[in-house]
Amino acid sequence: MPHPAPIRIGVGGWTFEPWRGVFYPQGLTQKRELEYAGSKLTAIEINGTYYGSQKPESFAKWRAETPDGFVFTLKGPRFTTNRRVLSEAGESIERFFNSGVTELKEKLGPVNWQFMPTKKFDPDDFEGFLKLLPKRVDGHDIRHAVEVRHESFKTPDFIALARAYSVAIVHAGDSDFPAIADVTAPFVYARIMGTREDEPLGYSTDTLDGWAGAAKAWAKGDTPPALKEALLAPPAPAMPREVFLFVISGFKPRNPAAAMALIERV
């Protein structure tokens, strides 16, 4: 049996006031929060890139403040995904990749292109968008994931399209969004959104065990048993796949605790 691929677990962003004195130690200066988060988590999804461009110096600084093996994933800009005709997004995509994202170097993980819940599946236009996504920039391989939030994407045609371009479909767990379970890329990208205030670790022990088990199954190349009945197409070929699992939304103050509990389990 091939050795499982790495499992990287984290949260969205690292600047959040309610984490101070709870996740971050009391008195820790704000400029050291990323360094601290990097010592406790194995990945972070950068949200700021969704709202606007960041400076190359910022990406280089974030890389320097985190340990070896740490990975950042990025949200693609909303100016790219929140448009009527996706196949016309080429200039926006190019501008994003020219903004300095490759200053993350070996810590650059997949880009998550998130779409509005109102965006419906248009096969021709969506394929036009996928054709625009670069495979390589500045000598760095670029991986892509798409986070779709409309029920029209729950079709085998969408699964086939994503597989044809080796683009991952974000698995939206514990949410009201469509939870597409099919694996379509050489990696898996999951965002779980159900942490609760009444759970000290955000989730119950059983739920944490379940998500840790799912991550380990994906890393080995298996389909998590709980998701097999939800598949829209035949399973992808079995192979170890790097897993990115982020605890997002829900009761956000608990998200770091949930992520650390999952890291302990995998």
GULUM-732002 format. One record per atom (N, C-alpha, C, O): x, y, z; residue in three letters. Coordinates in steps of 0.02 Angstrom, whole numbers, plus 32768, in hexadecimal, padded with zeros to 4 digits. Example, Ala and Ser with C-alpha at 12.3 -4.5 7.8 and 13.67 -1.06 7.14 Angstrom:
BEGIN
82947EE48186ALA 82677F1F8186ALA 82947F5B8186ALA 82C87F5A81A7ALA 82827F908162SER 82AC7FCB8165SER 82858002818ASER 829E80398192SER 
END
This chain:
BEGIN
802B7FC48000MET 800080008000MET 802C803E8000MET 80578044802CMET 8024806C7FD1PRO 804D80A97FD0PRO 804480D18011PRO 800F80CF8030PRO 807880F48024HIS 8074811D8061HIS 804281558057HIS 804281758022HIS 801881638088PRO 7FE781998080PRO 800A81DC8073PRO 804281E78089PRO 7FE78207804FALA 8000824A8041ALA 7FF78276807FALA 7FD2826480ADALA 801882B08080PRO 801182DD80BBPRO 7FCA82F680C4PRO 7FA482FE8094PRO 7FB883028102ILE 7F7883208114ILE 7F8883638135ILE 7FAB83668167ILE 7F6D83998118ARG 7F7A83DC8132ARG 7F3883F9814BARG 7F0683FA8128ARG 7F3A84118189ILE 7EFD842881AAILE 7F07846D81C7ILE 7F3B847C81E5ILE 7ED5849881BDGLY 7EDB84DB81D7GLY 7E9884FF81D9GLY 7E6384E181DBGLY 7E9D854281D8VAL 7E63856E81DCVAL 7E6885A281A5VAL 7E9885A4817FVAL 7E3585CD81A2GLY 7E3686038172GLY 7E5286428192GLY 7E36865D81C1GLY 7E8B865A8178GLY 7EAB86968192GLY 7ECA868B81D6GLY 7EC8865381F1GLY 7EE786C081F3TRP 7F0486BA8235TRP 7EF786F8825FTRP 7F0986FA829ATRP 7ED9872C8242THR 7ECA87698267THR 7E80876B8279THR 7E568778824FTHR 7E72875D82B9PHE 7E2D875A82D0PHE 7E2D876A831APHE 7E4787438342PHE 7E1187A2832DGLU 7E1687BB8372GLU 7DFF878883A6GLU 7E21878183D9GLU 7DC78764839DPRO 7DB2873483D0PRO 7DE386FA83DDPRO 7DDC86D7840EPRO 7E1486F083B1TRP 7E4686BC83BDTRP 7E7B86D383EFTRP 7EA186AA840ATRP 7E7F871583FCARG 7EB287308428ARG 7EA187208471ARG 7E6B87318489ARG 7ED087008493GLY 7EC486EB84D7GLY 7EA086A884DCGLY 7E96868E8513GLY 7E8B868C84A2VAL 7E6A864A84A0VAL 7E97861A8479VAL 7EB185EA8496VAL 7EA086268438PHE 7ED086018411PHE 7F16861F841APHE 7F4685FC8429PHE 7F1A8660840FTYR 7F5A86828419TYR 7F6486908464TYR 7F3686A68486TYR 7FA18685847EPRO 7FAE869384C5PRO 7FA286DC84D6PRO 7FAE870984ADPRO 7F8B86E88512GLN 7F81872C852AGLN 7FC287538524GLN 7FF6873C853CGLN 7FBF878D8506GLY 7FFA87B78502GLY 802487AD84C3GLY 805387D384B8GLY 8014877B849BLEU 80398771845DLEU 802D87AC842FLEU 7FF487BF8423LEU 806287C88414THR 805A880283E7THR 803B87EB83A6THR 804687B3838FTHR 801488178387GLN 7FF188058349GLN 802187F18312GLN 801287C682E9GLN 805B88118310LYS 808A880182DALYS 80A887BC82E0LYS 80C987A482B1LYS 809E879A8319ARG 80B787568322ARG 80808722831DARG 808C86E7832AARG 80438737830CGLU 800C8707830BGLU 801486D382D4GLU 8005869982E0GLU 802B86E6829ALEU 803586B48265LEU 806B86828279LEU 80638646826ELEU 80A0869B8297GLU 80D5866D82AEGLU 80B9863B82DFGLU 80C985FF82DBGLU 808F8652830DTYR 80718624833ETYR 804285F3831CTYR 804485B78329TYR 8016860C82EFALA 7FE785E182CCALA 800D85AB82A5ALA 7FF8857282A2ALA 804585BF8286GLY 806D858F8260GLY 808B8559828BGLY 809B85238272GLY 8094856682CCSER 80AF853382F9SER 807B85018310SER 808C84CC832BSER 803B85128307LYS 800484E7831FLYS 7FDD84C682E7LYS 7FBE849282F1LYS 7FDE84E482ABLEU 7FB884CB8272LEU 7FE884B7823BLEU 802484C5823FLEU 7FCF84978208THR 7FFA848281D1THR 7FE984A4818FTHR 800A8499815DTHR 7FB484CC818FALA 7FA084F28154ALA 7F72852B8168ALA 7F528528819DALA 7F6F855D813FILE 7F3F85948147ILE 7F2585A78102ILE 7F4B85AA80D2ILE 7EE485B380FEGLU 7EC685CD80C1GLU 7EC5861980C6GLU 7EA6863580F3GLU 7EE7863B8098ILE 7EE986848099ILE 7EA9869F8079ILE 7E9A8692803FILE 7E8386C480A0ASN 7E4386E08088ASN 7E4C87248068ASN 7E248737803DASN 7E808749807CGLY 7E87878D8064GLY 7E8D87928018GLY 7E7A87C57FFBGLY 7EA7875E7FF8THR 7EAF87607FB0THR 7E6C875D7F8BTHR 7E69876C7F50THR 7E38874A7FAETYR 7DF5874A7F90TYR 7DDB87927F88TYR 7DB687A17F59TYR 7DEE87BC7FB6TYR 7DD388007FB8TYR 7DFE88347F93TYR 7DE588687F7FTYR 7E3E88267F8BGLY 7E6988567F69GLY 7EB0883D7F64GLY 7EC2880A7F83GLY 7ED988607F3ESER 7F1E884C7F32SER 7F4888567F71SER 7F3D88857F97SER 7F77882A7F7BGLN 7FA888307FB0GLN 7FEC88427F90GLN 7FF4883B7F53GLN 801A88587FB8LYS 805B886C7F9ELYS 808B88307F9CLYS 808788047FC7LYS 80B8882E7F6BPRO 80EA87F87F6APRO 811087F37FABPRO 812187BD7FC2PRO 811E882D7FCAGLU 8143882D800AGLU 811B880A8041GLU 813987EB806EGLU 80DA880E803ESER 80B187EC8070SER 80B687A18069SER 80BE877E809BSER 80B18788802CPHE 80B8873F8021PHE 80FC87268039PHE 810186F28058PHE 8130874C802AALA 81748738803EALA 817A8738808BALA 8199870C80A8ALA 815B876980ABLYS 815D876E80F4LYS 813787348113LYS 814F87168144LYS 80FD872280F8TRP 80D786EB8113TRP 80FD86A9810CTRP 80FC867F8139TRP 811E86A180D4ARG 8147866580CBARG 817D86618100ARG 818A862C811CARG 819E869A810EALA 81D6869A813DALA 81C0868E8185ALA 81E7867781AEALA 8181869E8194GLU 8169869981D9GLU 814C865681EBGLU 8137864B8224GLU 814B862781BCTHR 812E85E581C9THR 816385AF81C0THR 819385B9819CTHR 8159857681E1PRO 818D854281E1PRO 8190851B81A0PRO 8162851E8177PRO 81C684F78197ASP 81CE84CB815DASP 8194849A815BASP 817F8480818FASP 817A848D8120GLY 8143845E8118GLY 80FE847E811DGLY 80CC845F810CGLY 80FB84BC8136PHE 80BA84DF813BPHE 80A484F380F4PHE 80CD850180C9PHE 806284F480EAVAL 8047850580A7VAL 800F853880AEVAL 7FE4853380DBVAL 800F85698081PHE 7FD88598807BPHE 7FAF8587803DPHE 7FCB857D8007PHE 7F6E85848045THR 7F438584800ATHR 7F2885CB8003THR 7F2685F18034THR 7F1285DD7FC8LEU 7EFB86217FBBLEU 7EB4861F7F9FLEU 7EA285F37F78LEU 7E8C864F7FB4LYS 7E4B86597F93LYS 7E5786847F55LYS 7E7586B97F59LYS 7E3F866C7F1BGLY 7E4386947EDFGLY 7E1786D27EE6GLY 7DE786D17F0CGLY 7E2787087EC3PRO 7E0287477ECCPRO 7DBA87437EB5PRO 7DA987227E84PRO 7D8F87647EDAARG 7D4887657ECAARG 7D3A87897E88ARG 7D07877C7E67ARG 7D6887B57E73PHE 7D6087D87E34PHE 7D6487A77DF9PHE 7D4D87B67DC2PHE 7D83876E7E06THR 7D89873A7DD2THR 7D4B870E7DD1THR 7D3086FE7D9BTHR 7D3386F97E0BTHR 7CFE86C77E0ETHR 7CB886E57E0ETHR 7C8986C47DF9THR 7CB187237E25ASN 7C6E87427E28ASN 7C5F87697DE9ASN 7C4D87A47DEBASN 7C6587487DB1ARG 7C5787687D70ARG 7C26873D7D49ARG 7C2287017D54ARG 7C02875C7D1DARG 7BCF87377CF8ARG 7BEE87067CC7ARG 7BD686CD7CC2ARG 7C22871A7CA4VAL 7C4386EE7C73VAL 7C8886DC7C8EVAL 7CB787047C8BVAL 7C8F869F7CA8LEU 7CCD868A7CC6LEU 7D0586827C92LEU 7D40868E7CA2LEU 7CF386707C56SER 7D2786647C23SER 7D4986A47C0CSER 7D7686A37BE3SER 7D3286DE7C27GLU 7D51871E7C17GLU 7D7D87377C51GLU 7D8D87727C54GLU 7D8F87097C7EALA 7DB4871D7CBAALA 7DFF871A7CB2ALA 7E2387217CE4ALA 7E1887117C76GLY 7E5F87077C6BGLY 7E8B873F7C88GLY 7EBD87317CA9GLY 7E78877D7C7BGLU 7EA087B67C93GLU 7EA287B87CDFGLU 7ED687C77CFDGLU 7E6987AA7CFFSER 7E6587AA7D48SER 7E9087737D66SER 7EB2877D7D98SER 7E8F87387D47ILE 7EB887007D5FILE 7F0287117D58ILE 7F2A87057D86ILE 7F14872D7D20GLU 7F5B873F7D14GLU 7F7287737D47GLU 7FA9876F7D61GLU 7F4887A47D55ARG 7F5987D87D85ARG 7F6487BB7DCAARG 7F9187CF7DEFARG 7F3A878A7DDDPHE 7F41876A7E1EPHE 7F8587477E24PHE 7FA8874F7E56PHE 7F9787217DF1PHE 7FD686FC7DF5PHE 801487297DEDPHE 804C87157DFEPHE 800987657DD4ASN 804087967DD0ASN 804687C17E0EASN 807187ED7E11ASN 801C87B47E40SER 801C87DE7E7CSER 805087CA7EB0SER 805787EB7EE3SER 807487947EA2GLY 80A8877F7ED1GLY 809A87407EF8GLY 80BF87307F27GLY 8066871B7EE5VAL 805486DF7F0BVAL 808C86AB7F0CVAL 809386857F3BVAL 80B586AA7ED7THR 80EA86787ED4THR 812386887F04THR 815286617F0ATHR 812086C27F26GLU 815186D07F5AGLU 8149869F7F95GLU 8176869A7FBFGLU 8112867B7F97LEU 810986477FC9LEU 8135860A7FBALEU 814385E27FE6LEU 814B86047F7CLYS 817985CF7F65LYS 815E858A7F78LYS 812685797F66LYS 818685637F9CGLU 8173851E7FA9GLU 813785197FD8GLU 811B84E37FE1GLU 812285517FF6LYS 80E985518023LYS 80A885658000LYS 8074856D8020LYS 80AB856D7FBELEU 8070857D7F98LEU 8047853E7F8BLEU 805D85117F68LEU 800B853D7FA7GLY 7FDE85057F9DGLY 7FAB85157F67GLY 7FB485447F41GLY 7F7584EF7F64PRO 7F4284FA7F30PRO 7F1F853E7F37PRO 7F1E855C7F6DPRO 7F0485547F00VAL 7ED985907EFEVAL 7E9185797EFEVAL 7E7C85507ED5VAL 7E6A85947F2DASN 7E2385847F31ASN 7DFB85BB7F0FASN 7DF885F47F27ASN 7DDB85AA7ED7TRP 7DB085D97EB3TRP 7D6985CF7ECBTRP 7D48859E7EB9TRP 7D5185FD7EF4GLN 7D0F85F67F14GLN 7CDB861D7EEDGLN 7CE586577EDBGLN 7CA285FD7EE1PHE 7C6C861B7EBAPHE 7C2F86297EE6PHE 7C2486097F19PHE 7C09865B7ED1MET 7BCD866E7EF6MET 7B9986367EF3MET 7B9786107EC2MET 7B6E86307F26PRO 7B3985FD7F24PRO 7B0986057EEAPRO 7AE585D67ED8PRO 7B0786407ECCTHR 7AD9864B7E93THR 7AF886367E50THR 7AD586357E1DTHR 7B3986257E4FLYS 7B5A86147E10LYS 7B4785CD7DFCLYS 7B56859D7E20LYS 7B2685C67DC3LYS 7B1085857DABLYS 7B4385667D7CLYS 7B6E85897D60LYS 7B3F85257D73PHE 7B6D85017D49PHE 7B5C850B7CFFPHE 7B2784F67CE8PHE 7B89852B7CDCASP 7B8585337C94ASP 7BC2850D7C78ASP 7BF985287C7BASP 7BB984D17C5EPRO 7BF384A87C4BPRO 7C2584CA7C1DPRO 7C6184C77C29PRO 7C0D84EC7BE9ASP 7C3B850B7BBAASP 7C6185457BDAASP 7C9D854B7BD1ASP 7C3D856F7BFEASP 7C5E85A97C1DASP 7C8E85927C54ASP 7CC485AE7C5BASP 7C7A85607C7BPHE 7CA585497CB1PHE 7CE485287C95PHE 7D1B85317CB0PHE 7CDD85037C5FGLU 7D1984E77C40GLU 7D46851E7C25GLU 7D83851A7C29GLU 7D2885537C0AGLY 7D4F858C7BF3GLY 7D7885AA7C2CGLY 7DB185BF7C22GLY 7D5A85AC7C68PHE 7D7E85C57CA3PHE 7DB785967CB5PHE 7DEF85AD7CC1PHE 7DAA85557CB7LEU 7DDE85257CCALEU 7E1985287C9ALEU 7E53851E7CAFLEU 7E0C85357C5BLYS 7E42853A7C2ALYS 7E7085757C39LYS 7EAA85747C24LYS 7E5885A77C5CLEU 7E7F85E27C6ALEU 7EAE85D97CA6LEU 7EDC86017CB0LEU 7EA285A67CCFLEU 7EC9859D7D0CLEU 7F0F85827CFCLEU 7F15854D7CDELEU 7F4385A67D0FPRO 7F8785917CFDPRO 7F9E85547D25PRO 7F8D854C7D5FPRO 7FC5852A7D04LYS 7FE184F07D25LYS 802485007D47LYS 803984DE7D76LYS 804585357D2EARG 808785467D48ARG 809185917D42ARG 808185AF7D0FARG 80AD85AF7D77VAL 80BB85F77D79VAL 80FF86027D9AVAL 810B85E97DD1VAL 812A86267D7AASP 816C86367D96ASP 819185F87DAEASP 81B385FA7DE2ASP 818A85C27D8AGLY 81AD85857D9CGLY 818C855C7DD2GLY 81A785297DE8GLY 815185707DE9HIS 812D854C7E1DHIS 80EF852A7E00HIS 80C985497DDBHIS 80E584EB7E11ASP 80A884C97DFDASP 806D84E77E24ASP 807284F57E5FASP 803684F17E00ILE 7FFB85107E1FILE 7FC284DE7E1EILE 7FB184C17DEAILE 7FA484D57E58ARG 7F6A84A87E5FARG 7F2C84D27E6CARG 7F2F85077E8CARG 7EF484BA7E54HIS 7EB684E07E58HIS 7E7D84B67E76HIS 7E78847A7E6AHIS 7E5284D87E9CALA 7E1584BA7EB6ALA 7DDC84EA7EA8ALA 7DE685277EA6ALA 7DA184D07E9EVAL 7D6684FA7E93VAL 7D3284EB7EC9VAL 7D2184B17ED6VAL 7D1A85207EE8GLU 7CE785197F1BGLU 7CA585327EFFGLU 7C97856E7EFDGLU 7C7B85037EE9VAL 7C3C85147EC9VAL 7C04850B7EFCVAL 7C0784DF7F27VAL 7BD185367EF8ARG 7B9F85387F2DARG 7B5785377F13ARG 7B29854B7F36ARG 7B4F85207ED5HIS 7B0B851B7EB9HIS 7AFD84D17EA9HIS 7B2984AD7E91HIS 7AC084BC7EB5GLU 7AAD84757EACGLU 7AB7845D7E64GLU 7ABD84217E59GLU 7AB7848B7E34SER 7ABE84767DEESER 7B0184557DDFSER 7B0984357DABSER 7B32845E7E0DPHE 7B73843F7E03PHE 7B7483F57E17PHE 7BA483D27E0APHE 7B3E83DF7E37LYS 7B3C83997E4DLYS 7B27836C7E13LYS 7AEF83547E11LYS 7B5583637DE5THR 7B48833B7DA9THR 7B8983197D93THR 7BBF83357D9BTHR 7B8482DC7D79PRO 7BC082BA7D60PRO 7BE682E27D2BPRO 7C2382DA7D24PRO 7BC3830D7D06ASP 7BE583357CD3ASP 7C1883657CF3ASP 7C4E83707CD7ASP 7C0783817D2CPHE 7C3683AD7D4FPHE 7C7183857D6APHE 7CAA839D7D67PHE 7C65834B7D84ILE 7C9B83207D9DILE 7CCC83107D64ILE 7D0883157D6DILE 7CB182FD7D2AALA 7CDC82ED7CF1ALA 7D0583297CDBALA 7D3F83227CC9ALA 7CE683637CDBLEU 7D0983A07CC7LEU 7D4383B07CF7LEU 7D7A83BF7CE0LEU 7D3683AD7D38ALA 7D6A83BB7D69ALA 7DA383897D63ALA 7DDD839B7D69ALA 7D9383497D57ARG 7DC783167D50ARG 7DF083227D11ARG 7E2C83167D10ARG 7DD083397CDCALA 7DF483447C9DALA 7E2A83797CA6ALA 7E5D83787C83ALA 7E2083A87CD5TYR 7E5083DE7CE0TYR 7E7683D57D22TYR 7E9B84027D36TYR 7E6E839C7D43SER 7E90838E7D83SER 7E8683C47DB7SER 7EB383D77DDBSER 7E4983DD7DB9VAL 7E3684117DE9VAL 7E0C83F17E20VAL 7DDC83CC7E12VAL 7E1D83FF7E5EALA 7DF883E37E96ALA 7DB684077EA0ALA 7DB284447E95ALA 7D8483E37EB5ILE 7D4584017ECAILE 7D4584047F16ILE 7D4C83D07F37ILE 7D3F84407F31VAL 7D4184477F79VAL 7D0684227F99VAL 7CCC842B7F84VAL 7D1583F97FCAHIS 7CE083D67FEEHIS 7CC984028027HIS 7CEF84108055HIS 7C8A84198024ALA 7C6E84468056ALA 7C4A841C808BALA 7C1284068080ALA 7C6C841080C3GLY 7C4F83E680F6GLY 7C2A840D812BGLY 7C3B8446813AGLY 7BF783EE8148ASP 7BD1840B8180ASP 7BB68450816FASP 7BB9847E8197ASP 7B9B84578133SER 7B828498811DSER 7B42848D80F5SER 7B2C845580E9SER 7B2384C580E1ASP 7AE884C280B7ASP 7AF984C1806CASP 7ACD84BC8042ASP 7B3A84C6805CPHE 7B4F84C58017PHE 7B52847D7FFDPHE 7B58844E8025PHE 7B4E84737FBCPRO 7B53842F7FA0PRO 7B95840F7FB4PRO 7BCA842C7FA9PRO 7B9283D47FD2ALA 7BCF83B17FE8ALA 7BE1837D7FB3ALA 7BCB83437FB7ALA 7C0783917F82ILE 7C1C83637F4CILE 7C57833A7F64ILE 7C8B83567F77ILE 7C4F82F97F64ALA 7C8182CD7F83ALA 7CB382B07F51ALA 7CE582927F66ALA 7CA782B97F11ASP 7CD3829A7EDFASP 7D1882B97EDEASP 7D1F82F67EE1ASP 7D4B828F7EDBVAL 7D9182A67ED5VAL 7DA182AE7E8BVAL 7D9682817E63VAL 7DBD82E97E7ATHR 7DC782F87E33THR 7E0E830F7E23THR 7E1D83207DEATHR 7E3B830F7E55ALA 7E7F83287E4BALA 7EB082FD7E72ALA 7E9B82D17E98ALA 7EF083097E6APRO 7F2282E47E91PRO 7F2682FA7EDAPRO 7F5382E47EFEPRO 7EF983247EF0PHE 7EF683397F36PHE 7EAC83437F48PHE 7E8183467F1CPHE 7E9F83487F89VAL 7E5B83527FA2VAL 7E5983937FC9VAL 7E8783A27FF0VAL 7E2383B97FC0TYR 7E1C83FA7FE3TYR 7DD883F98005TYR 7DA483F77FE3TYR 7DD783FA8046ALA 7D9983F9806CALA 7D958435809BALA 7DC7844980B9ALA 7D59845180A2ARG 7D4C848880D1ARG 7D10847380FBARG 7CDA846880E0ARG 7D1A846C813CILE 7CE484578168ILE 7CCD84938191ILE 7CF684B981ABILE 7C8B849B8197MET 7C6E84DB81ACMET 7C3B84D481E4MET 7C0C84FB81E8MET 7C4484A38210GLY 7C1084968241GLY 7C25849B828AGLY 7C05847D82B5GLY 7C5B84C0829ATHR 7C6E84C682E0THR 7C3784E98309THR 7C11851282EFTHR 7C3484D78349ARG 7BFF84EF8375ARG 7C1B850D83B4ARG 7C4F84F783CDARG 7BF8853F83CEGLU 7C0E8560840CGLU 7C0B85318447GLU 7C3485388475GLU 7BDB85038448ASP 7BD384D88482ASP 7C02849C8484ASP 7BFD847384B1ASP 7C2F84988453GLU 7C6284638452GLU 7CA68483845DGLU 7CBC84AC8435GLU 7CCA84728494PRO 7D0B849184A2PRO 7D3C848B8468PRO 7D6684B8845EPRO 7D3984548443LEU 7D64844A8409LEU 7D41845983C7LEU 7D5884458392LEU 7D08847A83CBGLY 7CE4848D838FGLY 7CB684568375GLY 7C7F8464835EGLY 7CCC8419837BTYR 7CA683DE8365TYR 7CA583AA839DTYR 7CCF83AC83CATYR 7C76837D839ASER 7C76834583C8SER 7CB0831683B8SER 7CCC83198381SER 7CC182EB83E8THR 7CF682BB83DDTHR 7CE8828E83A1THR 7D1482818378THR 7CA98278839BASP 7C98824C8363ASP 7C9F826F8320ASP 7CB7825182F0ASP 7C8C82AE831DTHR 7C9282D382DETHR 7CDA82DF82CCTHR 7CEE82D98292THR 7D0382F082FDLEU 7D4B82F982F1LEU 7D6982B882D8LEU 7D9182B782AALEU 7D57828182F8ASP 7D70824082E2ASP 7D5B8231829AASP 7D8182158273ASP 7D1D8244828AGLY 7D0582388246GLY 7D2A825F8211GLY 7D3C824481DDGLY 7D38829F821ETRP 7D5C82C781EDTRP 7DA582B281E9TRP 7DC382B481B3TRP 7DC3829F8222ALA 7E0782858220ALA 7E0B824581F7ALA 7E3A823A81D1ALA 7DD8821A8200GLY 7DD681DD81D9GLY 7DCE81EA818EGLY 7DEC81C88165GLY 7DA5821C817DALA 7D9C822E8137ALA 7DDE82478119ALA 7DF0823480E2ALA 7E018271813EALA 7E41828B8126ALA 7E738253811BALA 7E97825380E9ALA 7E7582248148LYS 7EA481EC8140LYS 7E9181BF8105LYS 7EBC81A580E3LYS 7E5081B680FBALA 7E3A818E80C1ALA 7E4E81B18080ALA 7E6881908053ALA 7E4181F2807BTRP 7E558217803ETRP 7EA082138033TRP 7EB7820A7FFATRP 7EC782198068ALA 7F1082188062ALA 7F2981D58048ALA 7F5D81D28027ALA 7F0581A08057LYS 7F18815D803ELYS 7EFE814F7FF8LYS 7F12811F7FD8LYS 7ED0817A7FE1GLY 7EB3816F7F9FGLY 7E6F814F7FA0GLY 7E55813B7F6CGLY 7E5281487FDCASP 7E1081297FE3ASP 7DD9815F7FE5ASP 7DE7819A7FEEASP 7D9C81497FDCTHR 7D6281747FE7THR 7D4A8169802FTHR 7D3E812F8041THR 7D44819D8057PRO 7D2A8193809BPRO 7CE7816E8099PRO 7CBB81818072PRO 7CDF813A80C1PRO 7CA1811280BDPRO 7C61813C80C2PRO 7C30812D809FPRO 7C61816F80ECALA 7C25819780F5ALA 7C1281BF80B6ALA 7BD981D780B1ALA 7C4181C68087LEU 7C3481EE804BLEU 7C2881C4800DLEU 7C1881E07FD8LEU 7C2F81838012LYS 7C2B81597FD6LYS 7BE7815E7FB3LYS 7BE4815F7F76LYS 7BB281617FDAGLU 7B6F81647FBCGLU 7B6181A77F9BGLU 7B3281AE7F73GLU 7B8981DA7FAAALA 7B7E821D7F8FALA 7BA382287F4DALA 7B9B825D7F2EALA 7BCC81F87F38LEU 7BF382017EFBLEU 7BC582097EBFLEU 7B9281E77EB9LEU 7BD782367E92LEU 7BB082437E56LEU 7BCA821D7E19LEU 7BA882187DE6LEU 7C0782027E1FALA 7C2781DF7DE8ALA 7C5081A67E05ALA 7C5A81A37E42ALA 7C6881787DDCPRO 7C9381437DF6PRO 7CCF81607E1BPRO 7CE881957E08PRO 7CE7813E7E4FPRO 7D20815A7E76PRO 7D5E81647E4APRO 7D6981417E19PRO 7D8681967E5EALA 7DC581A27E3BALA 7DF581697E49ALA 7DED81467E7BALA 7E27815F7E1EPRO 7E58812A7E2BPRO 7E7881337E70PRO 7E87816B7E85PRO 7E8280FB7E93ALA 7E9F80FE7ED6ALA 7EE981117ED2ALA 7F1080F07EAFALA 7EFB81457EF5MET 7F41815C7EF9MET 7F46818B7F34MET 7F1681AE7F43MET 7F7F818C7F56PRO 7F8781BC7F8DPRO 7F7C82037F75PRO 7F9582167F40PRO 7F58822A7F9BARG 7F49826F7F89ARG 7F55829D7FC5ARG 7F3E82907FFCARG 7F7A82D47FB9GLU 7F8483067FEDGLU 7F3F83237FFFGLU 7F16832F7FD4GLU 7F34832D8040VAL 7EF483448058VAL 7EFC83888079VAL 7F29839280A2VAL 7ED083B68067PHE 7ECC83F78088PHE 7E8783FB80A8PHE 7E5483F88086PHE 7E86840280EALEU 7E478404810FLEU 7E468443813BLEU 7E71844B8166LEU 7E15846E812EPHE 7E1284AD8154PHE 7DD184B0817CPHE 7D9B849F8163PHE 7DD884C681BAVAL 7D9D84D281E5VAL 7D8A851B81DBVAL 7DAE854981F0VAL 7D51852681BAILE 7D3D856881A3ILE 7CF7857781BDILE 7CCE854981C7ILE 7CE885B681C9SER 7CA485CB81DBSER 7C8D85A8821ASER 7CB5859D8248SER 7C4D8595821EGLY 7C33857A825CGLY 7C3C85AD8294GLY 7C3385E98289GLY 7C4C859482D0PHE 7C5C85C18308PHE 7CA785CE8306PHE 7CCE85A88323PHE 7CBA860382E4LYS 7D01860E82D2LYS 7D318610830ELYS 7D6985F88306LYS 7D1E86298349PRO 7D4D86278380PRO 7D6785E28392PRO 7D9D85DB83AEPRO 7D4085AD8382ARG 7D5585698391ARG 7D7F85488359ARG 7D9985118363ARG 7D8485688320ASN 7DA3854682E7ASN 7DEC853182F2ASN 7DFD84F982DEASN 7E16855A8310PRO 7E5B8541831CPRO 7E5D85038349PRO 7E8584D6833DPRO 7E328501837CALA 7E3084C783A8ALA 7E1C84898382ALA 7E388453838CALA 7DEA84908355ALA 7DD58457832CALA 7E0D844082FEALA 7E19840482F7ALA 7E2F847182DFALA 7E66845E82B1ALA 7E9D843A82D6ALA 7EB8840982BDALA 7EAF84528312MET 7EE484318338MET 7ECF83EB834FMET 7EF883BD8351MET 7E8F83E48360ALA 7E7683A28373ALA 7E7983718339ALA 7E8883368342ALA 7E6C838982FDLEU 7E71835F82C1LEU 7EBA834D82B2LEU 7EC8831482A0LEU 7EE7837D82BBILE 7F2E836F82B0ILE 7F46833882DFILE 7F6C830C82CAILE 7F2F8339831DGLU 7F418304834DGLU 7F2982C08335GLU 7F4A828D8342GLU 7EF082BF8314ARG 7ED2827F8300ARG 7EF0826282C0ARG 7EEA822582B5ARG 7F0E828A8297VAL 7F29826F8258VAL 7F748262825CVAL 7F93824B822CVAL 
END
